[in-house]
């Protein structure tokens, strides 16, 4: 073998050795991590059985190594460009940098699920400037990016990384009265001082979503048939033992609980409670009640209105355009229009008045209002009819206006227990059916086929049918 051939063989062996060294880390015997179809979900934290009630026990923070965590997977890439214009793309990750497959990602009313690699995409045009991004996976703390549209990742079109902080915390305790008896039948929830956007009714907190809450459309009447109904594990009814469990909480935070009695309408709020509290006693103090709330229902002339249903009511949840109510007691006005309630909580409540012949009316009964000798003036529904004079042009439709020229709602009885209501009515053959409208009516506006309008002053009397031409 000549020297040139010898040198060539040595060079080839050296190159092969170098390649082997470079590939060694990728071809060793240690198995490579594989992507699971679904990330494991921690079991909900349950309150341990308690025989004797203590005031407060705070759970110690477990070392990170003791927290349950899914199998490790490759970390997400950084600063990846968004390929599809008009979409916010991101990945939901655990603290371990593994993907949180199946996590829910919500911005406002728009929701999606993270894929097996934790990735998600949401349309940018659905993101409001103040909307928060909330990522949740049952058993884990929620991840919240406030005003996500203001984040650098959103403005720069980079992939947004959302990290679930760790296992969810909880508050376990008992709702008891001053004598230590359970407040059976009371309702209890996280106080909704803040929320994660108008995504349902009632609004839910990010913590509620993390506890497994399922939401519905803002207006359930607009939801398609068979749509899932709202479920919130953190909205609880207290049982015979008085126990409650609130989950999905974030470590290092304090929470206020709200409890109320649907019968008496008593509402109480807890002191701030740290996440992780166990065997916490939420004690309902002595009631501060008004001995009686009483008054009279009258019409515009001051005459009493009998048989009006009066309901003592509280607002349970309220968002713009939607309110839910709970009625505690109801009475009917007597022949002299009087009504009375006893032992009324000194809180912000409502008196609601309704009757087939009046416009429903809500009277705010504020906490500082003694509720004594109330005079409630109600707008009555009066009956009228339009009839064209013989030989005169007949109107095609009509409206009713108040003194400020605001259109009033007109009601028509179409059955024994059924009515329809609208702000205008078509007229057939020169005569309308008997209609009802508030006695706040000032003008009858008649529209004719040639486009002209005629206004007739309206003076209505309760209990009579007034005919207009």
C-alpha positions in Angstrom: 0.0 0.0 0.0 1.5 3.3 -1.0 1.6 6.3 1.4 -1.1 8.2 -0.4 -3.6 5.4 0.0 -2.6 5.0 3.6 -3.2 8.6 4.3 -6.7 8.4 2.6 -7.8 5.4 4.8 -6.7 7.2 8.0 -8.6 10.3 7.0 -11.8 8.3 6.3 -11.5 6.6 9.7 -11.1 9.9 11.5 -14.2 11.3 9.7 -16.3 8.3 10.7 -15.1 8.6 14.3 -16.1 12.3 14.3 -19.6 11.7 12.9 -20.2 9.0 15.5 -19.2 11.3 18.3 -21.6 14.0 17.0 -24.6 11.6 16.7 -24.0 9.9 20.0 -26.5 12.1 22.1 -29.3 11.3 19.6 -28.8 7.6 19.3 -28.2 6.4 22.9 -30.1 3.7 24.6 -32.4 6.1 26.7 -35.9 6.1 25.2 -37.1 9.4 23.7 -40.2 11.1 25.1 -43.4 10.5 23.1 -46.4 12.8 22.8 -49.4 11.5 24.6 -52.9 12.0 23.1 -54.1 13.7 26.2 -52.3 15.3 29.1 -53.3 13.7 32.4 -55.7 15.7 34.5 -55.3 15.9 38.3 -58.2 14.6 40.3 -60.3 17.4 42.0 -59.1 18.3 45.4 -61.6 17.0 48.0 -62.2 18.1 51.5 -61.2 15.4 54.0 -63.8 14.2 56.4 -64.0 16.5 59.5 -65.4 15.5 62.8 -64.7 18.6 64.8 -64.9 22.1 63.2 -61.8 24.2 63.6 -61.7 27.9 62.6 -58.9 28.0 60.0 -56.2 25.6 58.8 -53.9 26.9 56.0 -52.4 24.2 53.8 -48.6 24.4 53.5 -47.2 25.0 50.0 -45.9 21.8 48.7 -42.5 21.8 47.1 -42.6 21.9 43.3 -41.2 18.4 43.2 -44.2 17.1 45.1 -46.8 18.6 42.8 -48.3 16.2 40.3 -47.1 16.9 36.8 -47.6 15.3 33.4 -44.8 13.6 31.5 -42.2 16.0 30.1 -42.4 16.9 26.4 -40.2 19.1 24.2 -40.5 22.8 25.0 -42.4 25.1 22.8 -40.5 27.1 20.1 -39.9 30.8 20.8 -40.8 33.8 18.7 -42.4 31.7 16.0 -44.2 33.8 13.4 -47.9 33.4 12.8 -48.5 31.9 9.5 -52.2 32.7 9.0 -53.1 36.4 9.1 -56.1 37.3 11.3 -55.4 34.6 13.9 -53.9 34.7 17.3 -51.9 31.6 17.7 -50.4 30.2 20.9 -49.6 27.2 23.0 -50.8 26.2 26.5 -48.1 24.7 28.6 -47.6 23.2 32.1 -44.8 24.6 34.3 -42.7 21.7 33.1 -42.9 23.1 29.5 -45.0 20.1 28.4 -48.1 20.8 26.4 -51.5 21.1 28.2 -53.5 19.1 25.7 -57.2 19.7 25.8 -56.9 22.9 27.8 -59.7 25.4 27.2 -58.7 28.8 25.9 -61.2 31.6 26.1 -61.2 35.3 25.1 -64.5 37.0 25.8 -67.3 34.8 24.3 -64.9 32.9 22.0 -63.5 29.6 23.1 -61.3 26.8 21.7 -59.5 23.7 22.9 -55.7 23.2 22.8 -54.5 20.4 20.5 -52.3 17.5 21.5 -49.2 19.8 21.3 -51.0 22.5 23.3 -51.5 24.7 20.3 -54.6 26.9 19.7 -55.8 29.6 17.4 -58.4 32.3 17.9 -59.6 35.0 15.4 -58.1 38.3 16.2 -61.1 40.3 15.1 -63.0 38.7 18.1 -60.5 40.1 20.6 -61.5 43.3 22.4 -58.9 45.7 23.6 -59.7 45.0 27.2 -60.5 41.2 26.9 -58.5 38.8 29.1 -57.3 35.5 27.8 -58.1 32.7 30.2 -56.7 29.2 29.8 -58.0 26.4 32.1 -57.7 22.7 32.6 -59.7 21.0 35.4 -57.5 20.5 38.4 -55.0 23.2 37.6 -54.8 26.9 38.4 -56.2 29.1 35.6 -53.7 31.1 33.5 -54.9 34.6 32.9 -53.3 37.2 30.5 -55.0 40.5 31.2 -55.9 42.7 28.2 -54.2 40.2 25.9 -54.6 42.6 22.9 -52.0 44.8 24.6 -49.4 42.0 25.0 -46.2 42.1 23.0 -47.0 38.6 21.5 -50.4 39.8 20.2 -49.0 43.0 18.7 -46.0 41.3 17.1 -47.9 38.2 15.7 -45.7 35.9 17.7 -46.9 32.6 19.1 -48.3 33.3 22.6 -47.2 31.1 25.4 -49.7 30.5 28.1 -48.4 28.6 31.2 -50.7 27.0 33.7 -49.1 27.9 37.1 -49.7 24.5 38.8 -52.2 22.4 40.7 -55.4 24.3 41.7 -56.0 25.3 45.3 -59.2 25.3 47.2 -61.1 26.6 50.2 -63.0 24.1 52.3 -65.2 25.0 55.2 -68.6 25.3 56.8 -71.4 27.9 56.7 -72.8 28.1 60.2 -75.1 30.5 62.0 -74.4 32.2 65.3 -75.4 29.1 67.3 -73.1 26.8 65.3 -76.0 25.2 63.3 -75.5 24.6 59.5 -77.1 27.1 57.2 -78.9 24.4 55.3 -80.4 25.5 52.0 -78.4 28.7 51.7 -76.6 29.4 48.4 -72.8 30.1 48.3 -70.3 31.2 45.6 -67.2 33.1 45.0 -68.0 36.8 45.2 -68.0 38.2 41.6 -66.2 41.5 42.2 -64.3 40.7 39.0 -64.8 38.2 36.2 -63.3 37.0 33.0 -65.7 38.8 30.7 -69.3 38.6 29.7 -69.1 35.0 28.5 -72.2 33.6 30.2 -75.0 34.4 32.5 -74.3 34.7 35.3 -70.7 35.6 34.6 -68.1 33.2 35.8 -64.6 33.8 37.2 -61.5 32.3 35.8 -61.4 30.2 39.0 -64.9 28.8 38.2 -63.7 27.7 34.8 -60.7 26.0 36.4 -63.1 24.2 38.7 -64.9 22.8 35.8 -67.7 25.3 35.1 -69.5 25.0 31.8 -70.9 28.2 30.4 -73.7 29.0 28.0 -74.6 31.9 25.7 -75.1 35.3 27.3 -78.8 35.0 26.5 -79.8 31.3 26.8 -82.9 32.0 24.7 -80.6 32.6 21.7 -78.8 29.3 22.2 -79.6 26.4 19.8 -81.8 23.6 20.9 -79.9 21.0 22.9 -77.1 23.4 23.8 -75.2 22.7 27.0 -76.6 24.5 30.0 -74.5 26.4 32.4 -72.9 24.4 35.3 -70.7 25.8 37.9 -69.3 23.6 40.7 -68.4 26.7 42.7 -72.1 27.7 42.9 -73.2 25.6 45.8 -76.3 24.8 47.9 -75.4 24.2 51.5 -76.5 20.8 52.8 -77.3 19.4 56.3 -73.6 19.4 57.4 -73.0 23.0 56.3 -69.9 22.1 54.3 -68.7 23.7 51.1 -65.8 23.3 48.7 -64.6 26.0 46.4 -62.0 24.9 43.8 -59.9 26.2 40.9 -58.2 28.8 43.1 -54.8 30.5 42.5 -52.0 30.2 45.1 -51.1 33.3 47.1 -54.5 34.9 46.6 -57.4 35.7 49.0 -61.0 35.3 48.1 -64.4 36.6 49.4 -67.3 34.3 49.5 -71.0 35.4 49.2 -73.9 33.5 50.7 -77.6 34.2 50.7 -80.9 32.8 51.9 -83.4 32.5 49.1 -86.3 32.7 51.5 -85.4 35.6 53.8 -83.2 37.3 51.1 -80.4 37.8 53.7 -77.0 38.2 52.1 -73.6 37.9 53.8 -70.0 38.2 52.7 -67.0 36.5 54.3 -63.7 38.1 55.2 -60.9 37.6 52.7 -59.9 33.9 52.9 -56.5 32.7 51.6 -56.5 30.0 49.0 -55.7 26.7 50.7 -57.8 27.3 53.8 -59.3 24.1 55.2 -62.1 23.8 57.8 -62.8 27.5 57.5 -65.9 28.6 59.5 -67.9 31.2 57.6 -70.2 32.4 60.3 -73.4 34.2 59.6 -73.9 37.0 62.2 -77.1 38.3 63.7 -79.6 39.8 61.2 -80.2 43.5 60.9 -83.9 43.6 59.8 -86.5 46.3 59.2 -89.4 45.4 61.5 -91.9 46.1 58.7 -92.0 47.5 55.2 -95.4 48.9 54.2 -97.2 51.3 51.9 -99.9 51.8 49.3 -100.3 51.3 45.6 -102.2 54.1 43.8 -102.9 55.3 40.3 -102.1 58.7 38.8 -105.2 60.2 40.4 -104.2 58.9 43.8 -107.0 56.3 43.9 -106.0 52.9 45.5 -105.3 49.9 43.3 -106.4 46.6 44.8 -105.2 43.0 44.1 -101.7 44.1 42.8 -99.1 41.4 43.4 -96.1 42.9 45.4 -92.9 40.8 45.5 -90.0 41.3 47.9 -87.0 40.5 45.6 -83.2 40.5 45.5 -81.0 40.8 42.5 -78.9 37.6 42.4 -76.7 38.3 39.4 -76.5 41.3 37.1 -74.7 42.1 33.9 -75.5 44.8 31.3 -78.9 43.9 29.8 -79.5 40.8 32.1 -80.6 40.4 35.7 -81.6 37.4 37.6 -84.0 37.7 40.6 -84.9 35.8 43.7 -88.3 36.5 45.3 -88.5 35.8 49.0 -92.1 36.7 49.9 -95.1 38.2 48.1 -98.5 39.7 49.0 -101.4 41.3 47.3 -102.7 44.8 47.9 -105.9 45.2 49.8 -109.0 47.1 48.8 -107.3 50.3 50.0 -104.1 49.5 48.0 -102.1 48.7 51.2 -99.3 46.1 51.4 -96.9 45.0 54.2 -93.9 42.8 54.7 -92.3 41.9 58.1 -88.7 41.2 59.1 -87.1 42.6 55.9 -83.3 42.5 55.7 -81.7 46.0 55.8 -80.1 45.4 52.4 -80.6 46.7 48.9 -83.7 44.9 47.7 -86.6 45.5 45.2 -90.4 45.7 45.5 -91.9 44.5 42.2 -95.5 45.4 41.3 -97.5 43.6 38.7 -101.2 43.1 37.7 -103.0 42.5 34.5 -104.2 46.1 34.4 -100.9 47.9 35.4 -97.5 48.4 33.9 -95.1 46.3 35.8 -93.0 48.5 38.1 -89.8 47.9 40.1 -89.2 50.1 43.2 -85.6 50.1 44.6 -85.8 49.5 48.4 -82.3 50.6 49.4 -80.6 49.5 52.7 -80.9 52.9 54.3 -84.6 53.2 53.3 -86.8 52.4 56.4 -89.6 51.3 54.0 -92.3 53.1 56.0 -95.5 54.5 54.5 -94.4 54.1 50.9 -96.6 55.6 48.3 -96.1 53.8 45.0 -97.8 55.4 42.0 -98.4 52.9 39.2 -99.1 53.4 35.6 -102.3 51.7 34.7 -103.1 49.8 31.5 -106.1 51.4 30.0 -108.2 50.1 27.1 -108.9 51.9 23.9 -110.0 51.3 20.3 -109.8 53.1 17.0 -112.8 53.4 14.8 -112.8 55.4 11.5 -115.7 57.8 11.0 -118.2 56.9 8.3 -117.0 58.3 4.9 -113.6 59.4 6.4 -110.3 57.9 5.3 -109.3 55.0 7.5 -105.9 54.8 9.1 -103.7 51.9 8.2 -101.7 51.6 11.4 -101.4 53.3 14.8 -98.8 54.1 17.5 -99.1 55.6 21.0 -96.7 58.3 22.2 -96.1 59.8 25.7 -95.7 63.5 26.4 -92.0 63.2 25.4 -93.1 61.6 22.1 -91.6 58.3 23.1 -93.4 55.3 21.6 -95.3 53.2 24.2 -95.8 49.4 24.1 -99.3 48.4 23.1 -100.8 45.2 24.4 -103.5 43.0 23.0 -105.3 40.2 24.7 -105.3 37.2 22.3 -106.5 34.5 24.7 -107.6 33.9 28.2 -104.0 33.9 29.5 -102.1 35.2 26.5 -101.2 38.6 25.2 -99.0 40.1 22.5 -97.2 43.4 22.7 -95.6 45.7 20.2 -95.1 49.5 19.6 -97.4 49.7 16.6 -100.5 48.0 15.2 -101.9 47.5 11.8 -105.6 48.4 11.3 -107.9 46.3 9.1 -111.2 47.6 7.7 -111.0 50.9 9.6 -111.3 49.4 13.1 -108.7 48.1 15.6 -109.3 45.5 18.2 -109.5 46.6 21.9 -105.9 47.5 22.9 -104.2 48.3 26.2 -101.6 51.0 26.8 -100.2 52.8 29.8 -102.1 55.9 31.0 -98.9 57.8 30.4 -100.2 58.0 26.8 -100.5 61.5 25.4 -101.0 61.1 21.7 -102.5 58.5 19.3 -100.5 58.7 16.1 -102.5 57.4 13.1 -100.7 56.6 9.8 -102.7 56.7 6.5 -102.1 55.0 3.2 -100.9 58.2 1.5 -98.1 58.5 4.1 -99.7 61.2 6.1 -100.1 61.2 9.9 -102.7 62.4 12.3 -102.3 62.9 16.0 -105.2 62.7 18.4 -104.8 63.7 22.1 -105.4 60.8 24.4 -107.2 60.9 27.8 -107.6 57.4 29.2 -109.6 56.2 32.2 -109.0 53.0 34.1 -111.7 50.5 33.8 -113.2 52.0 30.6 -112.7 51.5 26.8 -112.1 54.8 25.2 -112.9 55.1 21.5 -110.9 57.3 19.1 -111.6 58.4 15.6 
